[in-house]
């Protein structure tokens, strides 16, 4: 919690003391108090309350509590309350021309000063601490939100560094063999990169846009690998007003290609299904082990992004013949 006093803190304290002094002033007026009581008692109370609060907040709490010396904290706290309240009480006792023979002494003085200090300081202290606590919580939430945004941007930036290199190699071979296909490939590749640039700072994207991007991405895969990988998209429910983490489908498609080597004369079939609340990508597993070690970086990345965006979980089912990833569809509240 930030203990530094700001302008609004002083305004709140000023309002409190103004109301408090008006109430006391009315009491003084009702009992025909002396003029010096007005002139001395109010400043003395203001001094005592502010001094006690200042010493607790800026001296004994940071210096003693932080060192976990709680016994000393209690002793010093009570001494401050007794001394400061005693000074205020003595000034008020003198200004009211009270009988000094009745001035409290010994343990009676200590108990009365503790009681006065608690009564005078507790409410403004609680008022200030409550405000500071709320401001501290708001600041923590702001920092957490910024941290989440930074983490999401970092995770979004983790695109396969070989992506451009592989596609340029494919394009190079197409230019010599099939110029028409090369033109189409350039259009799909440019659309893919325009989308990546457009969405680089977006946490989530509309599902229909992600599906359009996925179709372009699938075209790049099929052009590069031919019929080694086959994809089927089944949209069961409408995709309007539905969202998923940006690039989520790309991550799942990359995972299929990266970890499955097609068998001879046999394709890796992948099924993309869009339901009401979930999108799933299920692929047949290759019998040939991948030469790349599976660190599941992409899937772990996607799972982490879901943890930052919602309380919904990514579901992974791995069997001997298939691998399935189901991601929740996010519905943004208005």
N, C-alpha and C positions, 0 to 999 in steps of 0.2 A: 504494500500500500504506500502511495506517495504521501509523505508527511508534510511536504512543502505547502504552506498556505497560499491560496490564490485569491483573486478578487471576490469570487462568490462566497468563499469562506468568511471573509471579513464582513460581507453584506449580511450573511445569516447571523453572525454574532452580533452585529450592530442592531439588527431587528430584535433579537432576543433581549439584549440589554435595554433597549429602548422600552419595550413592553414591560420588562421587569421593573425598571425604574419608575415608570408611570404608575404601576400598581403600588409600589412601595411609597411613592410620593403621595398618592392618595391616602395611604395609611398614616403617613407622617402628618399630613394636613389635618386628618381627622382627630389626631391627638395633640394638635398644637405644638409640634416639634420645634426645637430651636433652629435658627437660621444656620448655625454651624453644623447641625446634623445633616442638613441638605448638602452643604458645601463639602463635608468631609466623608460622610458615610458612603455615598454613591461612588466617588472615585476610589475609596478604600476597597469596596466590594469588587469593582471592576479590576483593580490591581490584583487583588487576592485570587480571583477566579482565573484571570488570564495567566498570572504567574504560575499557579498550580498546574494548569493545563500545559503550559509551555515546558515546565520542568519534567512533567511526566512523559510528554511526547518526544521532546528533543534531548533530554538528558538521561534520566534513569532507565527509561525503556530501551533505547538503543545501546547504552553503555553496559547495563547490568543484565537485562533480560537476554540479550544476545549471547552473553557469556554464561547463561543458565544459572546465575547466582540468585535464585528466587528468594532465599531468606534475606539477603541484603536488600533485594528489591522491596520486600514488605517493610523492612525497617526504615529504609530511606523514604519510601512512600509515605509512611505514617508520620515521620519527622517533618517532611515538607508540609503535609496537611496541618499538623499541629502548629508549626512555626508561622506559616503564612496566615492561617485562619486566626491564630492568636494575635498577630499584629492588627488584622482587620477588626477583630473583636475589641481589642484594647482601645483603638481609635474611636470606635462607635461607643464604647463605654464612657470614654472621656467626653465626647461631644454631647452625650445625653445627660451629663452632670449626674451620673449615678453614684450611689454610695459605695466607696472603695472598700468599705469593710465587708461588703457582700460579694466582692470580686472572687470568682471561683479559684480554688487553689488545689495543688496536688493532683491526685487521680481524677478528681471531679473536673478540673480544668482540661486535662488531656481528653477525657471522654466527651466533654462539650465541644472542644475544638474539632475533634474527629467528626462528630455529628454535624457540626456547622459546615465543615468542608465538604462532606459528602452531599449535604443538602444543596449547597450553593453551586458546586461544580458538576454534579452528576448529569443534570439535564443538558446544559450547553455542551458538555463533553460528549454525551451520547449523540446529540444532534450533529456535532462535527464528525464524529467517528462514523456514524451511519452514512453521512454524505460521502466521506472519504472511501468507505468500503464499497459503496455503489459505484463511485468513479473508478476505483481499482478494478472491480469486476468488469466494468464496461471496457476498460483499457486492456484487460486480459483477453476478453472476447475479440476485441479489435486485432490484437496481436495474433491470436490463434487463427482468425479469419485470414489475415495476411500471410501467415505461415502456410496455411492450407493452399492458398492461391499460388504461393511460391513453389510448394511441393508439386502441385498439379501441373504447373508450367514446366517444371523440371522433368516430370514423368512424361509429359506430352512431347518433350524434345528428344526422347530416347528412341528415335526411329532408326531402323537397321541402316548402318553406314554404307553397306554394300548395295542398297536398293538402287541408287542412281547408277552405280558402276555396272551392275548386271543388266539394267534396262538399256544403257548405252551400247553394251556389247550386242544385245539382241537387235537393237535398231541398226547397228553397223552391218550385221549379217543380212537383215531384210533389205537394206538399200541395194545390195548387189543381186538379190534373188527375186524380190517382189516389191517393186516400187509403190504399187497401190496399197499394199498391206503396210508398207513402211509409213506412208502418209497417214493412214488410219491409226497406226501405232503412235505416231507423233502427236496426233490429236488427243488420243486417250491419255498419253503420258503427260501432255501439257495440262489437260483437265485435272489429272491426279495431283500434279504439283500446285496448280492454282488452288485446289481445295485444301491441300496441306498448308499452304501459305495463309489462306483465308481463315483457317480454323486453328492456327498455331497457338492462340491465346484463349481459345474457347474450352471450357471445362466439359460441356456437353453440347451435342448437336441434335437436330431433329432427325428422327429415325429414317424418314424418307430420303433426306440428303445423304445420310450414311449409307443407305442401300444403293443409291445412285453411284456414290463413290466406290462402293464394293464391286458393283458391276464393271466399272472401268478398271478396277484393280484386277478382277478376275480375267478380263480381256488381256491384260499384260501378262498374267501367269500362263494363260492358255497359248498365247502367241509364243512365249518363250519355251514352254514345255510340250506344246502340242496336246495330245490326248492323254498325257501322263496323269493329269489331274482334271476331273470332271466335277462340275458344281451344279447343284440344283437349289433354287431359291423358292421356298413355299411360303407365301404370305397369307396366313389364315385370317387375320384380323386387320382392320384399317390401321394405318400407321400415322394418322394425323394427331398432332398434339402429344406425341410420344418422343422420348429422348433417350439416348444412350451416351456413355462417355465417348468423346471425340476419338475416332480412329480405332474403336473397339473391335469392329468387324475385321479391319485390316490386321490387327494383332492376331486374331484367331485364324485368319487365312494364312498369314505368314507362318504360324505355328504348324499348320498342316503341311505346307511345302517343306519347311525346314526339317521336320522330323519323320518324314515318310518318303522312302525311295520306292518308286513304282516297280512292280515286278514286270518281267517280260510279257508283252501282249496283254497286260492287265493294268487298268487305271485305278487311281486312288479316288474313290467316290466320296464327295463331301455334300452334306445336306444342311442347308441353312433354313431354319424354320422360324417364322415370326408369329407368335401367339399374342394373346391379350396382354399378358404381364411379363412375358419372357421372350428372349431370342436365344436360340440354341444353334450351335455349329457342331455337327457330328461327322466324323470321317472314319472310313475304314483304315485299319492299321496295316502298314506294310510288313511283309514277312522278313524283309531285308533290314537289318539294323542300320540306323543312321550313323554316318561317320562323325557327325557333330554331336558332341556331348550335350545332353539336355540339362540346361541350368534353369529352365522355365522362367527366364528373365521376363519375357513378354507377358506370361500369365501372372507372375507375381506383381509386375507393374500394374496390370489391369485390376487385380484384386486390391492392391493398395489404393488405387484411384477410387474404387467403390467404397472402401472404408472411409475415405475423405469426403465422398459425395453423399453417402446415404448409409443406412443401417442394414441394407440388403447385401446378401452374400453371393459370390460367384460359386456355382456348383460345377464340380469337375468329376466326371465318371470315366474311369480308365479300366477297360476290360481287355481280354486277350485279342479280340477282333476289332474293337472300335474305341475311339476316344471322343468324348463329348464334353463340351463346355456350354453351360447355360448361364446367361447374364440377365439380370432383372432389367426391365424397361422402366425408365424413370418418368414419372408424371409430375411435372412442375406445378406447384400450387400458384394461384394468381395472387 
